[in-house]
Structure formats: C-alpha cells, structure tokens
C-alpha cells in the first residue's frame, strides 16, 4: 500500500504531458519577460558596455586604437547586438532559475534540493565563462592575431566595429554555455544515466570530442582560441566528475548512518 504522504511517492510527483507543456509555457514567458527587461536596461548603458568590451581590442592595438564602421547601420546594429548579449548575461540568473524550476517539476521532492543549488550555480558559471573570455582569452587571442597578421602576412589589422562586436558576443555566449559542463555531468551521474566509472573510462573520447566541439564553436579562429576553450572544457569535465563523486560518497555515508 502506498503512503499518500510519502515524499517519494511517484503518484504525488507525476505530471501529465499537458501539465509539462503548461509549465514550460509559463517558464518560457517569465524567462523572456526578464530577458526583455534586462535588454531594455542594457540599452540605456550600451555606451559603457561597449567601452568595457573594447578593452581587449585596446590592449591588442594600443590606447589610440579606434574601431571602424564601414556601413551606415553598422553602429546601430552592433549597439543592439551587444546590448542584447549584455541583457542575456544580466538576466542569466533569472533565466537559469526558470529553466531549473521547469526541470524540478518532474522530480521527486527529495531531488528538488539539487535544483535549488543548480540554478545559481549555472547562472554563476555562465557569467564566469563570459567574463573569462573577455578578461583572459580575448586580449591574448587578439594580440596573437594582430601579431600573426603583421609578422607573418605583413598586413595591418583594422577591425570593423560590427565584426569585433559579433566576435566578442558570440564567443562570450559560447564560453558561457561551455562552462555549464560540470552541472550537466553532475546531473547525469546523480540521475544514474551514466556512472563515474563510465565517465573516467571514456576520457580519451571526451578529449577528442572536446577538441572537435571547440573547433566547431570557434570557426576560422586561431589554434590558441581553440585550445583556450578546449582546456577549460576538459577541466570542467573533471570538475563535474568530482562533484558527482563527492555527492555519491555523501549519499553512501548517509545511507550507512541510517542503516
């Protein structure tokens, strides 16, 4: 006989397909509303945001360097693009909260505590990944590309405002998403879809996959950009395994105490 008050009772946690779709619709609407509000706010501070992302360019080209606009609408479209990306970063805690709340709707009550930890953790990793590219990777990458153009090809580097903004925003998004690796691996291990032994045995394939993924995510970029994404991805992969290992170890110790 099933105890109706049991928090592990699957009957109490089962949702129909219609319930899931309704939950998804609500979460998407709320996430989009937060994103729109963040983008509108960033539109008022677009000039300051642009000066912020110009730091890697100035570090590579010199204090007197200025980005160029070749088409009449380039400045406006790039302003909107960087404001939208800044809005995504700003709204990421709100977006990830609703993403994980949708996931938690299909979990048992005792499993939902992991979601409450995952939501801020995911948002923090997304912001860290985006800023990691701007502060650490972008200056070195641009210096390498400028030096390569000058010393190997004998050409000057004159980046356009539109191309530079597109490069920065796309790479910020890629790094932000890539930094979600530990959370994904942790949940795969925690839910039993994969085991720690399986993950450790597949390291060589993971390394190959990470390099291929990094090459796809950085098309046309230099080798430094490729490995600057691949190396953090591998370290985050190992961090996800460690989180899963600690979680399983705690669960076994707790079960041993309750036995």
N, C-alpha and C positions, 0 to 999 in steps of 0.2 A: 504493500500500500504506500502510495506516495504522500509525503507530508506536504500540504499546501503551503506551509510557512517556511519550508526549506529554501534557503537562498540558492541552492544548487539545482533546484527543481527545473528541468528543461521546459516544463509546461508554462512556468511563470515567466520564462525569458524568450519564448518562441514568438517570432513576429511573422506575419504573412508577407507575401510579396508586395501587396498593396501598401502595407504598413511601412516596409522598407523604402518603397518609392516615394511615399509621402514624407518620410523622414529625410530622404535625400533631397527632395524638392525644397523643404524648409531650410535645411542646412546650406544648400547652394544659394538660395535667396539671401539668407543672412550673411553668408561669406561675401557675396557680391556687393551687398549694401555697404559692408565695412570696407571693402576694397575701393568702391567708388568714393566714399568719404575720404579715405586716405589719399587717393589720387588727386581729388579736388584740393585737399590741404597742401599737397606737394606742388601743385600748380602755382600757389602763391609764393613758394620758396624755391622755384625752379632755378633761379639765378644762383642762389647759394649752393644748390645741389650740383649744378654744372661746374662751379668753381671747385667743388670738392672732388669730382671725378676727373677734373683736369690735372690734378696733382701728379699722377703717373706720367702724363704727357709732358708736363713742365720739367719733371725730374729727368726725363729722357732727352728732351730737346733744349732745355735751358730756360732761364727765367723770362727771357724776352719772347719766347715762342708763342705763336697765336694760331689757333685752328682756323681753317678757311671754309667758307661757304661758297659753293660753285653755282647753286641754283637758287632762285628767289625764295622758294618754300623750304629749303633745307633747314634753315634755322628753326622755323616754326615746328616742322615735323619732328626734328630732333629734340626740341624742348618738350614736346608732348610725350615723346618716347621715353626720355629719361625721367620725366615726372611720373609716368605710368610705372616704370620699374621701381622707382623710389617708393611709390604707393604700395607695390607688392611687398617690398621689404618691410615697410612700416606696418602694413596690415597682416603680415605673416603670422603673428601670434593669434590674431582673431581667426584667420583662415584655417590654421592648423587646429585650433580649438574645435571648430565646427567639423572639420574632417574627422578628427578622432572621436568626437561625440557621435557622429554617424556610425563609425566602426563599433563604438561601445554599445550601440543599440542592439547589436546582435550577440553580445557577450553575456556570460553569466555574471551575477552580481559580484562575486569574488574576483573576477577577472578585470572588472572595470577600473580597479585601482591602478593598474598598469597604464591604462589610457590617460588617467589624470596626470601621470608622470610623463607620458609620451608627448602630450600636446605641447607643454612649454619646452620640453627637450627638443622636439622637432623644430619649433619656431626659433629657438636659440641656435641650433645647428645651421638653419637656413641663413640667418643673419650673419653668423660667424663665417660661413662659407662665402657669402657675397663679399663681406668686408676683407676676408683673407685674400680674395683675388685683387681687390682694389689696392690694398696696402702692401701686400707681399709679392704677388705674382705679376701684376700689371706693370709696375715700374721696371722690374728686371726683364720681363718679356719685351717691352718697348725699347729698352736700351739695347738688347740683343738685336732686335730687328733693325733699329736705326744703324747700329754699328755694322751689321751684315750688309745693308744697302750701301753704306758709304765705303767700306773697306773691300768688299768682295765684288759688288756690282758697280761701284763708282757712281752712284746716283744719290741725290738728296731725297730726304723723306719729308714730304709735305702732306700730312694727313688732312682730309676734309673733316669738318665738324660732324657731318652726318655719318661717315664711315667710322669715325672714332667712337661716337656715342653708341652706334649699333654694336660695335665690337665689345665695348665695356658692358653694356646692358645684357647682351647675350651670354657673355662669359660669367657675369655675376649670377645670372639665373642658373646656368649650368653648374657652377660651383655650389650654389645654394641647394640645388636638388641633389647633387652628388654627396653632399655632407649628411644626407638622410640615411646613408648606408648602415650605420650602427643600429638605428631604430628598426629598420627593415629586417636585419639579420636577427636582432633580439626577438622580434615577434615571430619570425619563422621558427626559431629554436624553442621559444616559450610555448607556442601552439603545437609543437611536435611535428610540424610539416617537414623539418629537417633536424638532424641530430648534430651535436658538436663534432662527433667523430666523422660524420659525412662531410662537414664543412672543412675540417682540417685535412682530410684525405684529398679534397678537391682543390687545394691551394694552387697547384700548378695551372689548373684550368681557369681558376679565378684570376690569376695574374695575367694569363693570356687574354681572357675576356675583358679585364680592366684596361689593358693596353689598346685593344680593339675599340672598346667603348670610348676611350679618351681620344683616339684618333678620329672617330666619327663625330664626337662632340666638339672637336677643335679643327674643323676642316680648313685646310690652307694655312694653318698656324705652324710655327716652328716646333722643333723637337722639344725645346725647353717647355713650351706651353703644354705639349702632350704629356710629358713626364711630371710637370708641375700639377697636373690633375690626376695622373695615374698613381703617383706615390701617396698623396693624401688619401685617395680612394682605398688603396691597399691597407694603409694604417687604420682607416675607419672600419674596414672589413675585419681586421684583427680586433679592434675595439668592440665591435658587435659580438664577436665570439666570446670575448672576455666577459661582457655584460651578461650574455646568456649563461656562461659557466658559473658566474657568481650567483645568478638568480636560481639556477638549478641546485647549486650547493646549499643555498639558504633554505630552499624548499625541502631538500632531503633532511637537513638538520632539524627543521621544524617538525617534519613527519616523525623523525626519530624521538623527539621530545614528547610528542603526543601519543606515541605508541605505548 
